[in-house]
Amino acid sequence: MRDFVQDTNGNIATVSYWGSIEAAKQALTTLTNCYNCYNCNKCYKCNNCYNCYNCNTCNKCYNCIKCYNCYNCYNCNKCYKCNNCYNCIKCTEQPLLNAATNLWIITIRQDKTMRIGCQDHSLEIWMNFSDEEINDMDDKALEFWKFWKPIVSHFA
């Protein structure tokens, strides 16, 4: 028995992930947490999107338009707040720096914003956070920030 269902566009939803064939089929109708999306609209938390439109929080977008908050975009157009873009066109906030650290990925963008893990703020706000505010983000955040702050401050 196959562990996935597939729609007419070649999009795949894994049955073991969704718990049932019916739930996997429903995922394909909403394009959430899909694998191998193709020519889709409004992908969300999908993997391997190709020629899609309005991807959000996806991984490995290729030739997509209007990706938002995605990771590993390649040859996309009009990306916004994505990480690890390569060869994309008209990215509104193309990263200046992507650093894969031992805990979180640091992305610094041309618009002077920075994302560390799930936290996304302007560089000015990052530089002005108190130790207490940083510590409240995660139990490892303060030690991490004390090491990385002097390095990323060159971009502020």
C-alpha positions as CSV (number, residue, x, y, z in Angstrom):
1,M,0.0,0.0,0.0
2,R,1.3,3.5,-0.9
3,D,1.9,5.9,2.0
4,F,0.8,8.9,-0.1
5,V,-2.0,10.3,-2.2
6,Q,-1.4,12.4,-5.3
7,D,-3.6,14.9,-7.1
8,T,-3.8,15.5,-10.8
9,N,-1.1,18.2,-10.7
10,G,1.4,15.7,-9.1
11,N,1.1,17.2,-5.6
12,I,1.7,14.6,-2.9
13,A,0.4,14.3,0.7
14,T,1.8,11.6,3.0
15,V,-0.8,9.4,4.6
16,S,1.3,8.5,7.6
17,Y,1.8,12.3,8.3
18,W,-1.9,13.1,8.1
19,G,-3.2,9.9,9.7
20,S,-5.6,8.8,7.1
21,I,-6.2,8.8,3.3
22,E,-9.1,11.2,3.8
23,A,-7.0,13.7,5.8
24,A,-4.2,13.5,3.2
25,K,-6.7,14.2,0.4
26,Q,-8.0,17.2,2.3
27,A,-4.5,18.5,2.7
28,L,-4.1,18.5,-1.1
29,T,-7.2,20.6,-1.4
30,T,-5.8,23.2,0.9
31,L,-2.1,22.8,-0.1
32,T,-0.9,22.7,3.5
33,N,2.2,20.7,4.4
34,C,2.4,19.2,0.9
35,Y,5.3,17.7,-0.8
36,N,6.2,18.4,-4.5
37,C,3.7,21.2,-5.1
38,Y,3.5,22.1,-8.8
39,N,1.7,25.1,-10.3
40,C,-0.2,25.7,-7.0
41,N,-1.6,28.8,-5.4
42,K,-1.2,29.7,-1.7
43,C,1.1,26.9,-0.6
44,Y,1.7,26.8,3.1
45,K,4.4,24.9,5.0
46,C,5.0,22.8,1.9
47,N,8.3,21.2,0.7
48,N,9.6,21.3,-2.9
49,C,7.3,23.9,-4.4
50,Y,7.7,24.4,-8.2
51,N,6.2,27.1,-10.3
52,C,3.8,28.0,-7.5
53,Y,2.3,31.4,-6.5
54,N,2.0,32.9,-3.0
55,C,4.1,30.3,-1.2
56,N,4.3,30.9,2.6
57,T,6.7,29.3,5.1
58,C,7.7,26.7,2.5
59,N,11.0,24.9,2.0
60,K,12.8,24.5,-1.4
61,C,10.7,26.9,-3.6
62,Y,11.8,26.8,-7.3
63,N,10.6,29.2,-10.0
64,C,7.8,30.4,-7.7
65,I,6.3,33.9,-7.5
66,K,5.7,35.9,-4.3
67,C,7.3,33.6,-1.8
68,Y,6.9,34.8,1.8
69,N,9.0,33.6,4.8
70,C,10.2,30.6,2.8
71,Y,13.6,28.8,3.0
72,N,15.8,27.8,0.1
73,C,14.2,29.8,-2.7
74,Y,15.8,29.3,-6.1
75,N,15.0,31.3,-9.3
76,C,11.9,32.8,-7.6
77,N,10.4,36.2,-8.3
78,K,9.3,38.8,-5.7
79,C,10.4,36.9,-2.6
80,Y,9.6,38.6,0.7
81,K,11.4,37.8,4.0
82,C,12.8,34.5,2.7
83,N,16.0,32.8,3.9
84,N,18.7,31.3,1.8
85,C,17.5,32.8,-1.5
86,Y,19.6,32.0,-4.6
87,N,19.3,33.6,-8.0
88,C,15.9,35.2,-7.2
89,I,14.6,38.3,-9.0
90,K,13.1,41.4,-7.4
91,C,13.4,40.1,-3.8
92,T,12.1,42.9,-1.7
93,E,14.3,41.9,1.2
94,Q,17.1,39.8,-0.4
95,P,19.4,38.6,2.4
96,L,22.8,40.2,2.8
97,L,23.9,37.4,5.1
98,N,22.7,34.0,6.0
99,A,24.7,32.4,8.8
100,A,23.9,28.8,10.0
101,T,25.0,28.8,13.6
102,N,25.0,26.0,16.1
103,L,21.5,26.9,17.3
104,W,19.7,29.2,14.9
105,I,20.0,30.6,11.4
106,I,20.8,34.3,11.3
107,T,19.4,36.2,8.3
108,I,20.3,39.9,7.8
109,R,18.4,41.6,5.0
110,Q,18.9,44.7,2.9
111,D,16.1,46.5,4.6
112,K,18.0,46.4,7.9
113,T,15.9,43.6,9.4
114,M,17.3,40.5,11.0
115,R,15.8,37.1,11.8
116,I,17.3,34.8,14.3
117,G,15.4,31.5,14.6
118,C,11.7,32.6,14.8
119,Q,12.4,36.1,16.0
120,D,12.3,38.8,13.2
121,H,12.9,42.5,14.1
122,S,14.7,45.5,12.7
123,L,18.4,45.7,13.5
124,E,17.8,48.7,15.6
125,I,15.4,46.8,17.8
126,W,17.7,43.9,18.1
127,M,20.6,46.2,19.2
128,N,18.4,47.8,21.8
129,F,17.0,44.6,23.4
130,S,17.9,44.3,27.1
131,D,19.5,41.1,28.4
132,E,16.2,40.3,30.1
133,E,14.3,40.6,26.8
134,I,16.7,38.4,25.0
135,N,16.7,35.8,27.9
136,D,12.9,35.7,27.7
137,M,13.1,34.5,24.1
138,D,14.8,31.2,24.9
139,D,16.9,29.8,27.7
140,K,19.9,29.7,25.4
141,A,19.3,33.0,23.7
142,L,21.3,35.3,26.0
143,E,24.6,33.3,25.7
144,F,24.0,33.1,22.0
145,W,23.3,36.8,21.7
146,K,26.3,37.8,23.7
147,F,28.5,35.9,21.2
148,W,26.8,37.1,18.0
149,K,25.8,40.7,18.8
150,P,29.2,42.1,18.2
151,I,29.4,40.4,14.9
152,V,26.0,41.3,13.5
153,S,26.3,44.9,14.9
154,H,28.5,45.7,11.9
155,F,25.4,45.5,9.7
156,A,23.4,47.9,11.9
